[in-house]
């Protein structure tokens, strides 16, 4: 993107009043603004705070499909970026924009970087965050896989199941904490056994509000359910915290048809030949008419 004529004219004067501004939008919707100027700045509906101590190293940008990379450095503070939020993963994958701004006239600005936060490391009251450019997504595998199991995720656009429909997901409270990955929730007797296996636990209140975890097992108890998580939630969950349980799916055609009545949207190929078919050889016995092997 070319520098605007007004900003270029300011740069050509040789005496500039420039600073950098960063806008961070977390995946939970929280929006934050930072600047290395000594006063707060505001534009595009965002206030860029000056008391956060956020700085950035030189940005490496290349032509073609190479990945842009840089780092953001900052001091942990109770009002902006906290160590607890970083440890809980609230900043993982957050969208980041970096601007070169004329602080005497914020209309003169240039977007120098747009991407996401990568690995974040904290030490000594400071944090170091890796910034990943937009070309990073080009390194990810894309395309549809031909396999017996469904390639969609339950509730996404391709699947189409409404997880917020009555009776699909359940909201309840934590009744007991057995360990960081093992907890008991109250009620939900109307839901079938093991319904939430492979599903998601979303924390709705407490210190871990907004965080999610994948459910490994779901065991029905008298008036309660015991859940085992694949990995612990990266913040403390307490008894009485409210949680939402999303159902799971093993991605099999039978489950899609009987549990969710959604076979029209099934994104797998249940009749695709398996590996044993590759090793098959002709025999004198049985049917050898060249027809379907699934009849």
N, C-alpha and C positions, 0 to 999 in steps of 0.2 A: 504494500500500500504506500503510495507516494505521500510525502510530507505536504501539508496544506501550504498554500502560498503565504498565508499570514505567519505561520510558524517559520517557514523558510526565510521570510524577510527578517524575522527576529533573530534567527541564527546568523544571517549575513551581517548583522550589525557588529558582531565580534564581542559584544558585551551582553551576556544572556542572564536571564533569571529563570533557570530551569530546575526542575526537581522530578522525581519519579513517584508515581502513584500506582498502587496495586488494589485490585478489587477481587475479593475471594467470595465465591458463592458455594457454600457447603451443600452436600446432597440432601440434607434435611431442610434446605431453604434459607438458612441463616446467611445474611449478606454482611460482609465486613469490608471496610476500606482503610488503607494504610498509605502513608506518605513519608518520605524522608525529609520533607520540608519542616520548618520549625513552627508552622501554624497549620491548623486544619484547613483543608480545601474541600470544595463541594462542586460536583457536576454530575450530570446524568442521574440525578436523584440519589446519589450516594455521597455520604460524608467521609472523607479520607482523613483519618486521625493522625496527628503528628506525634503523639506520645507513646507509640508502640515500638519504636526502635527497629522497624523493619528495613532491611537493606537488601541489595541484590548484587551478585557477582556478574561479571561480563556475560552477555548472552552470545552463544555461538549459534549462528544461523547460516544455513547453506541452501543452495539451489537444489532442485530435484526432490527426491523422496527421503533424503537423509533426515534424521530426527534432530530437531532443535533441542538444546539442553542448556540449563543454567541452574542456579540454586538461589533460594531466598533465605536470608539469615534474619533472626529476630530475637528479641528478649521476651520471655514468658511474662505475662501480666494477668492479674485477676480480671481485668475488664475486657481483654481482647483474646489472646491465645493462651490457654491454660494447659499445664502439663496433663491434667486429668482428661481434658477433651482430646488431646493428641493421643494419649494412651488408649482412650476408648475408641479411637478410629473415626472421630467425627469429622476430621479434615481429610480423610483418605478419599482420593478421587475428586476433590473439590475443584471447581472451575476457577481459573486464574486469568486475569487480564493485567498487563503492565503497560503504563502510559508514560510517555515523556511529556511533561506539562510545563508551560510557562506560568509560574505561580502568580505573576502580576496580571495575567489575563488567561484564565483557564480555558477559554474558547480556543486558544492556540495550544493544541495538544496532538499527540500522535501515538497510536496504538503500536507498541513495539513487540508485544508477545501475547499470545492467547493459547492456553493449554490447560493442563490439570496438574494437581499435586501428586507426586509419587511418594517415594520413601521419605519419612520424617524421622529425624533423630533428635533427641533432647539430651542435654548435659549442661551442668553448671548454670542453670537458670536461663539457658538459651535453647533455641531450636534451629535446626538446619533442614530445609525442605527442598527436595528435588522437584524441579519443574519440568514437565514433559510437554513437548509441542504437539500440535494437532496431527502431525504426520505419524505420531506414535501408534494411532489406531490402525494404520496400514500394516503394522507388523502382526496383527491378529488374524487368525484363520477365519475365513468367511466362506459361505456356501452351505448348501444343504447336504447332509450325510444320508446315504441310502442304507438304512439299518432297520431291524425289526421294531426297535423301540422308538417312541415319539421324540422328535427333535425339539418340540416346543416346551416352554416352561409353563407350569400350571398358572393360569390367570393372565398370561401375556396376550398380545394382540393376535398371534397365530392360534393360540388355544381357545380364547374366547370365553372361558368359564368366569363368571362374575363372583369373585371371592368375597364381595361385600353383600351378596344376596342373603336373605334370612336363612339361617340354618346351615350356611356353608362354613363360615368362620365363627369362632367363639371368643367372647371376652370374659375374663374371670380375674381372680386375684391369687397371688402367691400365698400358699398356706404354710409351706415349710421349705427350708433350704437345707438340703442334705450335703451338697458340695457345690463348687462353682459350676459344675456341669450337670448337676442332678437336683431337681426341685420338684415340689408337689404343688399342684394348683387345685383350687376348690371347684366342686361341681362339674358341670358339663356332662351330666349323666346321659343326656339325650343323644350324644354323639357316639358313633360306633367305636369299638375297640380298634386301636392302632390307626385311627383315621388321620392323626397328625404326624405319623412317621414320615420322614422326608419333607415335612412341612416347615413352616417358619414360626418362630416365636418373636413377637414384637412387643417391646416394653413401652407402655403408655404413660407411666408415672414413675417418680422416684429419680435417683441419681443416674440410672441407666436409660432414662426416657429417650426414645427415638432410636435405640439400638436394636439390632436383630440378630437372631442366631438360628441355625438349622437344627431341627429336631431329629435325633438319632432313633429314639424309641419312645413309644407312648403306651403306657400300661394303665388299664382301668383299675381303680381301687374303689372301695366303698365310699361314695360321696366325694371322690377326688380322682385325680389322674397324676401318675408319676411320669415325669419327662426326663430324658437323658439327652443332652445336647452334644453335638459333634465337637464343639469347642466352646469354651466359656465366654460369656458376654464380657466385654472389656470394660465394664464398670460394675459397681456393686449393686446386686438386686437384693431387696429386703422383703421380709414378710409383709403383706399388705399392698405391695406394688401391683398395679393393674397391668395385665398383659393380654394381648390378642394372639390366638392360635390360628394359623392358617393350615388347611389340610395339605397333605402330601400326595404325591402321585408317583407310582413306580414306572410310569410311562408305557405300560403294556396296553394292548388294544382292549383286552377284557376289562381292565380297570376303567378305561375311558368310556366304555359302553355301559357298564353296570353301575359304577359309582357316580359318574358325572353326567351320564346320558349325553355324551359329547362326541360320539364316534365320527360324525360328519366332519369334525375339525381335527381328527387324528392325523398327526404329521409323521407317522412311521410307515413301514412296509412290512406288516406282519407275515406275509407269505413269501418274502424273499428267501431263496435257498440258503441254508446254513453251510458251515464249513464242511460238514460231513458229505454234503452233496458234491463238493468238489472232488472228493475221493471215490465217488460212486463209479461202478463199472457194470457193463451189461451182464445179465444172468439169464439162464434158460427158464427159470421159474418166475411167476408173477406176470403182471401186465407190462408189455413192452410195445405200446402202440404210439409212443411219441407224444401222448397227451399230457395234461397237467398232472404234476406229482402231488397236488393238494386236493384232488377229488376223492 
